[in-house]
């Protein structure tokens, strides 16, 4: 089948997803997924329904996955990397509890893989300053940070290209805000290949199909908004967060995300946890008001994640488990990165000393 040329609009990307899904099903071994996140806090329901469950599904289909904890990306918009160790370990618990298997999936922080980071230098030579300044996500994040644009903030999409290309990842599951970064990664791969001979695939973005998960205030769930339900919360902590959710005085519960963001967010959360459409849940609650809605939502979250939380607590009793998952991941990533960097330097003619 003739493939359409790559287009960078979100709609065009979504249109290609079904086709991609079919290809993954047909030949899982052709894909190497590189996925990642910044270890900035505890993982929450937004991560679970947005990316984590999809990673587990890909793993189950036999797709090879590398999962990078982008710890250097933490300092793009904050002063300190102080909490990354705790955050990396906490994320590790959720990965394992959700069903990622460290034997099959390579989990590692990129700061522990020197050869990956060295790819940044040749990659930087392949993009212009103007291209970097044009990245809409970098612009938005810089504005949101209220800080001057740092060199790292400007160039982190190129670093992300190193995350993706060090293992020759060809499929990158992301939220739509990360599409510009996959786009620049494709550009870098193409330019490297043109200049030095083919080394890299041009990775395809896989935009997660699940809807944006709202936080308890109706805005996107995000730790920085203080509206998140963390996967690792206890049942009581979950109840407390939902109790504080801003609803309204209208007794009749209806699903209307525009006019009633708070009420609708709780309906969406309940729906994600139970599989029942939000309108039906609203109808069932009827005239019983926000208090009943909050009770229903709390119960749905706590039931949905009871097993996850049980597994998580069991894993947390032995710190060596996560430690050894990371060791295995780091070792494997270092081996892969060293081979890729060697190939890159070879193609560039930088192996000029007698070995
Ligand atoms: N930028 C991603 C985020 O917003 C995190 C990330 C870093 C990433 N490296 C990656 C995502 C590589 C996919 C592939 O969280």
Boltz pocket constraint, residues with backbone or C-beta under 6 A from the ligand:
constraints:
  - pocket:
      binder: B
      contacts: [[A, 34], [A, 35], [A, 36], [A, 37], [A, 38], [A, 68], [A, 70], [A, 73], [A, 160], [A, 163], [A, 164], [A, 172], [A, 173], [A, 174], [A, 178]]
      max_distance: 6.0
